[in-house]
Amino acid sequence: MFDERRRQAALEELGILDTPPDERVDRVARLAKEMFGVPMVSVSLIDRDRQWRKSQIGLGGNEAPRQDSFCDYTVSQDRTVVVEDASTTDLFAENPFVTGDPHLRFYAAHPLHAPGGEPVGTLCVLDTEPHTFTDAQQDLLRDLAFWVQTELAQDADIDHAAVVQRALRPRVHPEVEGYTIAAGAAPRGMLAGDYYDFSRHGDAIRVTLADAMGKGTGPALVAATVRASLRTAPERSLADAVIEVDRLLEDDLADTSMFVTAVVAELRPETGELEVIDAGHSLAFIVRSDGSWTPLRSTNLPLGMGMGIADPRVPMTARLEVGDAFLCCSDGLLDVLDADDPFGHVERVLTAMGPDGAVREALRLANDDRATDDITVVVVRRDA
């Protein structure tokens, strides 16, 4: 039995309505146009009183009324619908889309379904001239519709995952007297394999920046796993917390061959004392007030790589004096810095714009054509 309320709710749950064009869906539409030799193709989603087109060729717009639409009929039937010549078909001969613009004659469509099976739209091919449509062509149309359906569901899943990932970022940065703390992240795609985090541990502030190998859903999941592990059992020492992440990645995720480079630091604001564990990241520094740079790196391997044979995770120690800034970033930032003078580029921006301005500038550069990866930056400056 057709349930319009359930169908509409499923459509809205997808979160696709009124989103920008998607090249993956557009590619299928172009392929359908060529394979069926038609001038018009639409990936239509049937909203309350309109049909909204996620992709369209030859129809001149992204919306049309739902009432009297061929696609509304297809959705209500929840099956492949083929109309070889609408002008000779009782059901459609007087249809306003036949008697008026665009003067349709040929229409073939297969429904698109939400993950729960509700029909929410169609992939349809159209022409102002009659066509014959064979059983083999109907099979092909069904295959293409399933391809579109898969892309739309994947798009919705990624959108939802991106929302969750953004929610896991620190909503506010710690306010620490005598310090300015700034951070930001710009994913290259919808999901980032980078992440940063702040948490309080007694009188200390723990700072984490991690970069899971690769891009997309897998690295994003691994990054979330690392974040969750580092946030549990806050009484653990810095070394013990990192060792537990190593164990988790080695034991539970070994089959993924995934590893994570990371900087995990603990700052005691009262003294400026800084403990840092660098796990194969090598992009953590102190930018001194006199313009000099102190690298904070070790020979440790990335997390999840070689536990048991690598050197122990022993923190290195440093101290932030007034005017010094602790800086760490993901390697995506390297793509957009001045290739001839990357350190000078960072120092100039940090001096001129301060920590907050430097982070904003890094995120602005994430839109540069040179950017090929996620960009994440953390700056902690001691002001007094």
Contacts in CASP RR format, 6 or more apart in sequence:
PFRMAT RR
TARGET T0000
AUTHOR 0000-0000-0000
METHOD contacts of the structure
MODEL  1
MFDERRRQAALEELGILDTPPDERVDRVARLAKEMFGVPMVSVSLIDRDR
QWRKSQIGLGGNEAPRQDSFCDYTVSQDRTVVVEDASTTDLFAENPFVTG
DPHLRFYAAHPLHAPGGEPVGTLCVLDTEPHTFTDAQQDLLRDLAFWVQT
ELAQDADIDHAAVVQRALRPRVHPEVEGYTIAAGAAPRGMLAGDYYDFSR
HGDAIRVTLADAMGKGTGPALVAATVRASLRTAPERSLADAVIEVDRLLE
DDLADTSMFVTAVVAELRPETGELEVIDAGHSLAFIVRSDGSWTPLRSTN
LPLGMGMGIADPRVPMTARLEVGDAFLCCSDGLLDVLDADDPFGHVERVL
TAMGPDGAVREALRLANDDRATDDITVVVVRRDA
2 76 0 8 1.000
2 78 0 8 1.000
3 118 0 8 1.000
6 118 0 8 1.000
7 46 0 8 1.000
7 75 0 8 1.000
7 118 0 8 1.000
7 119 0 8 1.000
7 120 0 8 1.000
8 47 0 8 1.000
8 48 0 8 1.000
10 114 0 8 1.000
10 115 0 8 1.000
10 116 0 8 1.000
10 117 0 8 1.000
10 118 0 8 1.000
10 120 0 8 1.000
11 17 0 8 1.000
11 45 0 8 1.000
11 46 0 8 1.000
11 47 0 8 1.000
11 114 0 8 1.000
11 118 0 8 1.000
11 120 0 8 1.000
11 121 0 8 1.000
13 114 0 8 1.000
13 156 0 8 1.000
14 114 0 8 1.000
14 120 0 8 1.000
14 152 0 8 1.000
14 153 0 8 1.000
14 156 0 8 1.000
15 156 0 8 1.000
15 159 0 8 1.000
16 45 0 8 1.000
16 54 0 8 1.000
16 152 0 8 1.000
16 155 0 8 1.000
16 156 0 8 1.000
17 45 0 8 1.000
17 47 0 8 1.000
17 52 0 8 1.000
18 52 0 8 1.000
19 54 0 8 1.000
19 155 0 8 1.000
21 54 0 8 1.000
21 55 0 8 1.000
22 54 0 8 1.000
22 55 0 8 1.000
22 151 0 8 1.000
22 155 0 8 1.000
24 151 0 8 1.000
24 155 0 8 1.000
25 43 0 8 1.000
25 54 0 8 1.000
25 55 0 8 1.000
25 148 0 8 1.000
25 151 0 8 1.000
25 152 0 8 1.000
25 155 0 8 1.000
26 55 0 8 1.000
28 43 0 8 1.000
28 55 0 8 1.000
28 123 0 8 1.000
28 144 0 8 1.000
28 147 0 8 1.000
28 148 0 8 1.000
28 151 0 8 1.000
29 41 0 8 1.000
29 42 0 8 1.000
29 43 0 8 1.000
29 55 0 8 1.000
29 56 0 8 1.000
29 57 0 8 1.000
29 123 0 8 1.000
30 41 0 8 1.000
30 57 0 8 1.000
31 144 0 8 1.000
32 38 0 8 1.000
32 41 0 8 1.000
32 123 0 8 1.000
32 125 0 8 1.000
32 141 0 8 1.000
32 144 0 8 1.000
33 39 0 8 1.000
33 40 0 8 1.000
33 41 0 8 1.000
33 57 0 8 1.000
33 125 0 8 1.000
35 140 0 8 1.000
35 144 0 8 1.000
36 108 0 8 1.000
36 125 0 8 1.000
36 131 0 8 1.000
36 137 0 8 1.000
36 141 0 8 1.000
37 127 0 8 1.000
38 106 0 8 1.000
38 125 0 8 1.000
38 126 0 8 1.000
38 127 0 8 1.000
38 131 0 8 1.000
39 57 0 8 1.000
39 58 0 8 1.000
39 126 0 8 1.000
39 127 0 8 1.000
39 128 0 8 1.000
40 56 0 8 1.000
40 57 0 8 1.000
40 58 0 8 1.000
40 59 0 8 1.000
40 102 0 8 1.000
40 125 0 8 1.000
40 126 0 8 1.000
40 127 0 8 1.000
41 55 0 8 1.000
41 56 0 8 1.000
41 57 0 8 1.000
41 58 0 8 1.000
41 123 0 8 1.000
41 124 0 8 1.000
41 125 0 8 1.000
41 126 0 8 1.000
42 51 0 8 1.000
42 53 0 8 1.000
42 55 0 8 1.000
42 56 0 8 1.000
42 57 0 8 1.000
42 59 0 8 1.000
42 71 0 8 1.000
42 122 0 8 1.000
42 123 0 8 1.000
42 124 0 8 1.000
42 126 0 8 1.000
43 53 0 8 1.000
43 54 0 8 1.000
43 55 0 8 1.000
43 56 0 8 1.000
43 112 0 8 1.000
43 121 0 8 1.000
43 122 0 8 1.000
43 123 0 8 1.000
43 148 0 8 1.000
44 51 0 8 1.000
44 52 0 8 1.000
44 53 0 8 1.000
44 54 0 8 1.000
44 69 0 8 1.000
44 71 0 8 1.000
44 121 0 8 1.000
44 122 0 8 1.000
44 124 0 8 1.000
45 51 0 8 1.000
45 52 0 8 1.000
45 53 0 8 1.000
45 54 0 8 1.000
45 112 0 8 1.000
45 120 0 8 1.000
45 121 0 8 1.000
46 66 0 8 1.000
46 69 0 8 1.000
46 71 0 8 1.000
46 72 0 8 1.000
46 75 0 8 1.000
46 120 0 8 1.000
46 121 0 8 1.000
46 122 0 8 1.000
47 66 0 8 1.000
48 66 0 8 1.000
49 65 0 8 1.000
49 66 0 8 1.000
49 67 0 8 1.000
50 63 0 8 1.000
50 64 0 8 1.000
50 65 0 8 1.000
50 66 0 8 1.000
51 63 0 8 1.000
51 64 0 8 1.000
51 65 0 8 1.000
51 66 0 8 1.000
51 69 0 8 1.000
51 71 0 8 1.000
51 72 0 8 1.000
51 121 0 8 1.000
52 62 0 8 1.000
52 63 0 8 1.000
53 59 0 8 1.000
53 61 0 8 1.000
53 62 0 8 1.000
53 63 0 8 1.000
53 64 0 8 1.000
54 152 0 8 1.000
56 62 0 8 1.000
59 102 0 8 1.000
59 126 0 8 1.000
66 72 0 8 1.000
68 95 0 8 1.000
68 96 0 8 1.000
68 97 0 8 1.000
69 97 0 8 1.000
70 81 0 8 1.000
70 83 0 8 1.000
70 92 0 8 1.000
70 95 0 8 1.000
70 97 0 8 1.000
70 104 0 8 1.000
70 107 0 8 1.000
70 109 0 8 1.000
70 124 0 8 1.000
70 126 0 8 1.000
71 109 0 8 1.000
71 121 0 8 1.000
71 122 0 8 1.000
71 124 0 8 1.000
73 81 0 8 1.000
73 91 0 8 1.000
74 80 0 8 1.000
74 81 0 8 1.000
74 109 0 8 1.000
74 110 0 8 1.000
74 111 0 8 1.000
74 121 0 8 1.000
74 122 0 8 1.000
74 124 0 8 1.000
75 111 0 8 1.000
75 119 0 8 1.000
75 120 0 8 1.000
75 121 0 8 1.000
75 122 0 8 1.000
76 119 0 8 1.000
77 111 0 8 1.000
78 111 0 8 1.000
78 119 0 8 1.000
79 111 0 8 1.000
80 108 0 8 1.000
80 109 0 8 1.000
80 110 0 8 1.000
80 111 0 8 1.000
80 138 0 8 1.000
80 141 0 8 1.000
80 142 0 8 1.000
81 107 0 8 1.000
81 108 0 8 1.000
81 109 0 8 1.000
81 110 0 8 1.000
82 107 0 8 1.000
82 108 0 8 1.000
82 133 0 8 1.000
82 138 0 8 1.000
83 89 0 8 1.000
83 92 0 8 1.000
83 106 0 8 1.000
83 107 0 8 1.000
83 108 0 8 1.000
84 106 0 8 1.000
84 130 0 8 1.000
84 131 0 8 1.000
84 132 0 8 1.000
84 133 0 8 1.000
85 105 0 8 1.000
85 106 0 8 1.000
85 130 0 8 1.000
86 92 0 8 1.000
86 93 0 8 1.000
86 95 0 8 1.000
86 98 0 8 1.000
86 104 0 8 1.000
86 105 0 8 1.000
86 106 0 8 1.000
86 107 0 8 1.000
87 93 0 8 1.000
87 98 0 8 1.000
87 105 0 8 1.000
92 98 0 8 1.000
92 107 0 8 1.000
95 104 0 8 1.000
97 104 0 8 1.000
98 104 0 8 1.000
98 105 0 8 1.000
102 126 0 8 1.000
102 128 0 8 1.000
103 128 0 8 1.000
104 126 0 8 1.000
104 127 0 8 1.000
104 128 0 8 1.000
105 127 0 8 1.000
105 128 0 8 1.000
105 129 0 8 1.000
105 130 0 8 1.000
105 131 0 8 1.000
106 125 0 8 1.000
106 126 0 8 1.000
106 127 0 8 1.000
106 128 0 8 1.000
106 129 0 8 1.000
106 130 0 8 1.000
106 131 0 8 1.000
106 133 0 8 1.000
107 124 0 8 1.000
107 125 0 8 1.000
107 126 0 8 1.000
108 124 0 8 1.000
108 125 0 8 1.000
108 126 0 8 1.000
108 131 0 8 1.000
108 133 0 8 1.000
108 137 0 8 1.000
108 138 0 8 1.000
108 141 0 8 1.000
109 122 0 8 1.000
109 123 0 8 1.000
109 124 0 8 1.000
109 125 0 8 1.000
109 141 0 8 1.000
110 122 0 8 1.000
110 123 0 8 1.000
110 124 0 8 1.000
110 138 0 8 1.000
110 141 0 8 1.000
110 142 0 8 1.000
110 144 0 8 1.000
110 145 0 8 1.000
111 119 0 8 1.000
111 121 0 8 1.000
111 122 0 8 1.000
111 145 0 8 1.000
112 119 0 8 1.000
112 120 0 8 1.000
112 121 0 8 1.000
112 122 0 8 1.000
112 123 0 8 1.000
112 145 0 8 1.000
112 148 0 8 1.000
112 149 0 8 1.000
112 152 0 8 1.000
113 119 0 8 1.000
113 120 0 8 1.000
113 149 0 8 1.000
114 120 0 8 1.000
114 153 0 8 1.000
115 153 0 8 1.000
122 145 0 8 1.000
123 141 0 8 1.000
123 144 0 8 1.000
123 145 0 8 1.000
123 148 0 8 1.000
125 141 0 8 1.000
158 190 0 8 1.000
158 191 0 8 1.000
158 217 0 8 1.000
159 190 0 8 1.000
161 190 0 8 1.000
161 191 0 8 1.000
161 217 0 8 1.000
161 220 0 8 1.000
162 187 0 8 1.000
162 190 0 8 1.000
162 191 0 8 1.000
165 191 0 8 1.000
165 192 0 8 1.000
165 195 0 8 1.000
165 220 0 8 1.000
165 224 0 8 1.000
168 195 0 8 1.000
168 224 0 8 1.000
168 227 0 8 1.000
169 184 0 8 1.000
169 185 0 8 1.000
169 195 0 8 1.000
169 196 0 8 1.000
169 197 0 8 1.000
170 183 0 8 1.000
170 196 0 8 1.000
170 197 0 8 1.000
170 198 0 8 1.000
173 181 0 8 1.000
173 182 0 8 1.000
173 183 0 8 1.000
173 198 0 8 1.000
174 181 0 8 1.000
174 198 0 8 1.000
174 200 0 8 1.000
174 205 0 8 1.000
175 181 0 8 1.000
176 205 0 8 1.000
176 269 0 8 1.000
177 269 0 8 1.000
177 384 0 8 1.000
178 269 0 8 1.000
178 382 0 8 1.000
178 383 0 8 1.000
178 384 0 8 1.000
179 269 0 8 1.000
179 380 0 8 1.000
179 381 0 8 1.000
179 382 0 8 1.000
179 383 0 8 1.000
180 354 0 8 1.000
180 355 0 8 1.000
180 356 0 8 1.000
180 379 0 8 1.000
180 380 0 8 1.000
180 381 0 8 1.000
180 383 0 8 1.000
181 198 0 8 1.000
181 205 0 8 1.000
181 355 0 8 1.000
181 379 0 8 1.000
181 380 0 8 1.000
181 381 0 8 1.000
182 354 0 8 1.000
182 355 0 8 1.000
182 356 0 8 1.000
182 357 0 8 1.000
182 358 0 8 1.000
182 359 0 8 1.000
182 378 0 8 1.000
182 379 0 8 1.000
183 196 0 8 1.000
183 198 0 8 1.000
183 359 0 8 1.000
183 376 0 8 1.000
183 377 0 8 1.000
183 378 0 8 1.000
183 379 0 8 1.000
184 196 0 8 1.000
184 359 0 8 1.000
184 362 0 8 1.000
184 363 0 8 1.000
184 376 0 8 1.000
184 377 0 8 1.000
184 378 0 8 1.000
185 192 0 8 1.000
185 194 0 8 1.000
185 195 0 8 1.000
185 196 0 8 1.000
185 363 0 8 1.000
185 374 0 8 1.000
185 375 0 8 1.000
185 376 0 8 1.000
185 377 0 8 1.000
186 192 0 8 1.000
186 362 0 8 1.000
186 363 0 8 1.000
186 366 0 8 1.000
186 367 0 8 1.000
186 374 0 8 1.000
186 375 0 8 1.000
186 376 0 8 1.000
187 193 0 8 1.000
187 194 0 8 1.000
187 374 0 8 1.000
188 215 0 8 1.000
188 366 0 8 1.000
188 371 0 8 1.000
188 372 0 8 1.000
188 373 0 8 1.000
188 374 0 8 1.000
188 375 0 8 1.000
189 215 0 8 1.000
189 216 0 8 1.000
189 374 0 8 1.000
190 216 0 8 1.000
191 215 0 8 1.000
191 216 0 8 1.000
191 217 0 8 1.000
191 219 0 8 1.000
191 220 0 8 1.000
192 215 0 8 1.000
192 216 0 8 1.000
192 219 0 8 1.000
192 220 0 8 1.000
192 223 0 8 1.000
192 374 0 8 1.000
192 376 0 8 1.000
193 211 0 8 1.000
193 212 0 8 1.000
193 214 0 8 1.000
193 215 0 8 1.000
193 216 0 8 1.000
193 219 0 8 1.000
193 220 0 8 1.000
193 222 0 8 1.000
193 223 0 8 1.000
193 374 0 8 1.000
194 209 0 8 1.000
194 210 0 8 1.000
194 211 0 8 1.000
194 212 0 8 1.000
194 223 0 8 1.000
194 330 0 8 1.000
194 374 0 8 1.000
194 375 0 8 1.000
194 376 0 8 1.000
195 208 0 8 1.000
195 209 0 8 1.000
195 210 0 8 1.000
195 223 0 8 1.000
195 224 0 8 1.000
195 226 0 8 1.000
195 227 0 8 1.000
195 376 0 8 1.000
196 207 0 8 1.000
196 208 0 8 1.000
196 209 0 8 1.000
196 210 0 8 1.000
196 376 0 8 1.000
196 378 0 8 1.000
197 206 0 8 1.000
197 207 0 8 1.000
197 208 0 8 1.000
197 227 0 8 1.000
197 230 0 8 1.000
197 231 0 8 1.000
198 205 0 8 1.000
198 206 0 8 1.000
198 207 0 8 1.000
198 208 0 8 1.000
199 205 0 8 1.000
199 206 0 8 1.000
199 208 0 8 1.000
199 230 0 8 1.000
199 231 0 8 1.000
199 234 0 8 1.000
200 206 0 8 1.000
201 234 0 8 1.000
201 235 0 8 1.000
201 266 0 8 1.000
202 234 0 8 1.000
203 268 0 8 1.000
203 269 0 8 1.000
203 270 0 8 1.000
204 266 0 8 1.000
204 267 0 8 1.000
204 268 0 8 1.000
204 269 0 8 1.000
205 266 0 8 1.000
205 267 0 8 1.000
205 269 0 8 1.000
205 380 0 8 1.000
206 230 0 8 1.000
206 238 0 8 1.000
206 264 0 8 1.000
206 265 0 8 1.000
206 266 0 8 1.000
206 267 0 8 1.000
207 263 0 8 1.000
207 264 0 8 1.000
207 265 0 8 1.000
207 266 0 8 1.000
207 267 0 8 1.000
207 326 0 8 1.000
207 328 0 8 1.000
207 378 0 8 1.000
207 380 0 8 1.000
208 227 0 8 1.000
208 230 0 8 1.000
208 262 0 8 1.000
208 263 0 8 1.000
208 264 0 8 1.000
208 265 0 8 1.000
209 262 0 8 1.000
209 263 0 8 1.000
209 281 0 8 1.000
209 284 0 8 1.000
209 328 0 8 1.000
209 329 0 8 1.000
209 330 0 8 1.000
209 376 0 8 1.000
209 378 0 8 1.000
210 223 0 8 1.000
210 226 0 8 1.000
210 227 0 8 1.000
210 260 0 8 1.000
210 261 0 8 1.000
210 262 0 8 1.000
210 263 0 8 1.000
210 303 0 8 1.000
211 223 0 8 1.000
211 260 0 8 1.000
211 261 0 8 1.000
211 262 0 8 1.000
211 281 0 8 1.000
211 330 0 8 1.000
211 331 0 8 1.000
211 374 0 8 1.000
211 376 0 8 1.000
212 218 0 8 1.000
212 219 0 8 1.000
212 220 0 8 1.000
212 222 0 8 1.000
212 223 0 8 1.000
212 226 0 8 1.000
212 258 0 8 1.000
212 259 0 8 1.000
212 260 0 8 1.000
213 219 0 8 1.000
213 258 0 8 1.000
213 259 0 8 1.000
213 260 0 8 1.000
213 261 0 8 1.000
213 302 0 8 1.000
215 373 0 8 1.000
215 374 0 8 1.000
218 256 0 8 1.000
218 258 0 8 1.000
219 258 0 8 1.000
222 249 0 8 1.000
222 253 0 8 1.000
222 256 0 8 1.000
222 258 0 8 1.000
222 260 0 8 1.000
223 260 0 8 1.000
225 248 0 8 1.000
225 249 0 8 1.000
225 253 0 8 1.000
226 245 0 8 1.000
226 249 0 8 1.000
226 260 0 8 1.000
226 262 0 8 1.000
226 303 0 8 1.000
229 241 0 8 1.000
229 244 0 8 1.000
229 245 0 8 1.000
229 248 0 8 1.000
230 241 0 8 1.000
230 242 0 8 1.000
230 245 0 8 1.000
230 264 0 8 1.000
233 241 0 8 1.000
233 244 0 8 1.000
236 244 0 8 1.000
238 264 0 8 1.000
238 265 0 8 1.000
238 266 0 8 1.000
238 275 0 8 1.000
238 277 0 8 1.000
238 315 0 8 1.000
239 277 0 8 1.000
239 312 0 8 1.000
239 313 0 8 1.000
239 314 0 8 1.000
239 315 0 8 1.000
241 264 0 8 1.000
242 262 0 8 1.000
242 264 0 8 1.000
242 277 0 8 1.000
242 279 0 8 1.000
242 303 0 8 1.000
242 313 0 8 1.000
243 313 0 8 1.000
245 260 0 8 1.000
245 262 0 8 1.000
245 303 0 8 1.000
245 304 0 8 1.000
246 303 0 8 1.000
246 304 0 8 1.000
246 307 0 8 1.000
246 313 0 8 1.000
247 307 0 8 1.000
249 258 0 8 1.000
249 259 0 8 1.000
249 260 0 8 1.000
249 303 0 8 1.000
249 304 0 8 1.000
249 307 0 8 1.000
250 304 0 8 1.000
250 306 0 8 1.000
250 307 0 8 1.000
253 304 0 8 1.000
258 304 0 8 1.000
259 301 0 8 1.000
259 302 0 8 1.000
259 303 0 8 1.000
259 304 0 8 1.000
259 305 0 8 1.000
260 279 0 8 1.000
260 302 0 8 1.000
260 303 0 8 1.000
260 304 0 8 1.000
261 279 0 8 1.000
261 280 0 8 1.000
261 281 0 8 1.000
261 282 0 8 1.000
261 302 0 8 1.000
261 303 0 8 1.000
262 277 0 8 1.000
262 278 0 8 1.000
262 279 0 8 1.000
262 280 0 8 1.000
262 281 0 8 1.000
262 302 0 8 1.000
262 303 0 8 1.000
263 276 0 8 1.000
263 277 0 8 1.000
263 278 0 8 1.000
263 279 0 8 1.000
263 281 0 8 1.000
263 283 0 8 1.000
263 284 0 8 1.000
263 296 0 8 1.000
263 328 0 8 1.000
264 276 0 8 1.000
264 277 0 8 1.000
264 279 0 8 1.000
265 274 0 8 1.000
265 275 0 8 1.000
265 276 0 8 1.000
265 277 0 8 1.000
265 284 0 8 1.000
265 296 0 8 1.000
265 326 0 8 1.000
265 328 0 8 1.000
266 274 0 8 1.000
266 275 0 8 1.000
266 315 0 8 1.000
267 273 0 8 1.000
267 274 0 8 1.000
267 320 0 8 1.000
267 326 0 8 1.000
267 380 0 8 1.000
268 274 0 8 1.000
271 319 0 8 1.000
272 319 0 8 1.000
272 320 0 8 1.000
272 321 0 8 1.000
272 382 0 8 1.000
273 317 0 8 1.000
273 318 0 8 1.000
273 319 0 8 1.000
274 286 0 8 1.000
274 296 0 8 1.000
274 317 0 8 1.000
274 318 0 8 1.000
274 319 0 8 1.000
274 320 0 8 1.000
274 326 0 8 1.000
275 315 0 8 1.000
275 316 0 8 1.000
275 317 0 8 1.000
276 284 0 8 1.000
276 296 0 8 1.000
276 315 0 8 1.000
276 316 0 8 1.000
276 317 0 8 1.000
276 318 0 8 1.000
277 298 0 8 1.000
277 300 0 8 1.000
277 313 0 8 1.000
277 314 0 8 1.000
277 315 0 8 1.000
277 316 0 8 1.000
278 284 0 8 1.000
278 296 0 8 1.000
278 297 0 8 1.000
278 298 0 8 1.000
278 300 0 8 1.000
278 316 0 8 1.000
279 300 0 8 1.000
279 301 0 8 1.000
279 302 0 8 1.000
279 303 0 8 1.000
279 313 0 8 1.000
280 297 0 8 1.000
280 298 0 8 1.000
280 300 0 8 1.000
280 301 0 8 1.000
280 302 0 8 1.000
281 297 0 8 1.000
281 302 0 8 1.000
281 328 0 8 1.000
282 295 0 8 1.000
282 297 0 8 1.000
283 328 0 8 1.000
283 329 0 8 1.000
283 330 0 8 1.000
283 331 0 8 1.000
283 333 0 8 1.000
283 334 0 8 1.000
284 295 0 8 1.000
284 296 0 8 1.000
284 297 0 8 1.000
284 326 0 8 1.000
284 327 0 8 1.000
284 328 0 8 1.000
285 293 0 8 1.000
285 294 0 8 1.000
285 295 0 8 1.000
285 296 0 8 1.000
285 326 0 8 1.000
285 327 0 8 1.000
285 328 0 8 1.000
286 293 0 8 1.000
286 294 0 8 1.000
286 296 0 8 1.000
286 318 0 8 1.000
286 320 0 8 1.000
286 324 0 8 1.000
286 325 0 8 1.000
286 326 0 8 1.000
286 327 0 8 1.000
287 293 0 8 1.000
287 324 0 8 1.000
287 325 0 8 1.000
287 327 0 8 1.000
287 346 0 8 1.000
287 347 0 8 1.000
287 350 0 8 1.000
288 294 0 8 1.000
288 321 0 8 1.000
288 323 0 8 1.000
288 324 0 8 1.000
289 321 0 8 1.000
289 322 0 8 1.000
289 323 0 8 1.000
289 324 0 8 1.000
291 347 0 8 1.000
293 343 0 8 1.000
293 347 0 8 1.000
294 318 0 8 1.000
296 316 0 8 1.000
296 318 0 8 1.000
296 326 0 8 1.000
298 311 0 8 1.000
298 314 0 8 1.000
298 316 0 8 1.000
299 311 0 8 1.000
300 310 0 8 1.000
300 311 0 8 1.000
300 313 0 8 1.000
301 310 0 8 1.000
320 326 0 8 1.000
320 380 0 8 1.000
320 382 0 8 1.000
321 382 0 8 1.000
322 382 0 8 1.000
322 383 0 8 1.000
322 384 0 8 1.000
323 381 0 8 1.000
323 382 0 8 1.000
323 383 0 8 1.000
324 381 0 8 1.000
324 382 0 8 1.000
325 350 0 8 1.000
325 355 0 8 1.000
325 379 0 8 1.000
325 380 0 8 1.000
325 381 0 8 1.000
325 382 0 8 1.000
326 378 0 8 1.000
326 379 0 8 1.000
326 380 0 8 1.000
326 381 0 8 1.000
327 346 0 8 1.000
327 350 0 8 1.000
327 377 0 8 1.000
327 378 0 8 1.000
327 379 0 8 1.000
327 380 0 8 1.000
328 377 0 8 1.000
328 378 0 8 1.000
329 362 0 8 1.000
329 375 0 8 1.000
329 376 0 8 1.000
329 377 0 8 1.000
329 378 0 8 1.000
330 373 0 8 1.000
330 374 0 8 1.000
330 375 0 8 1.000
330 376 0 8 1.000
330 377 0 8 1.000
331 373 0 8 1.000
332 371 0 8 1.000
332 372 0 8 1.000
332 373 0 8 1.000
332 374 0 8 1.000
332 375 0 8 1.000
333 362 0 8 1.000
333 365 0 8 1.000
333 375 0 8 1.000
333 376 0 8 1.000
333 377 0 8 1.000
334 342 0 8 1.000
335 368 0 8 1.000
335 370 0 8 1.000
335 371 0 8 1.000
335 372 0 8 1.000
335 373 0 8 1.000
336 362 0 8 1.000
336 365 0 8 1.000
336 366 0 8 1.000
336 368 0 8 1.000
336 370 0 8 1.000
336 371 0 8 1.000
336 375 0 8 1.000
337 345 0 8 1.000
337 346 0 8 1.000
337 365 0 8 1.000
338 344 0 8 1.000
338 345 0 8 1.000
346 358 0 8 1.000
349 357 0 8 1.000
349 358 0 8 1.000
349 361 0 8 1.000
350 358 0 8 1.000
350 379 0 8 1.000
353 360 0 8 1.000
353 361 0 8 1.000
354 379 0 8 1.000
354 381 0 8 1.000
355 379 0 8 1.000
355 380 0 8 1.000
355 381 0 8 1.000
358 377 0 8 1.000
358 379 0 8 1.000
359 377 0 8 1.000
359 379 0 8 1.000
362 375 0 8 1.000
362 377 0 8 1.000
363 375 0 8 1.000
363 377 0 8 1.000
365 371 0 8 1.000
365 375 0 8 1.000
366 375 0 8 1.000
END
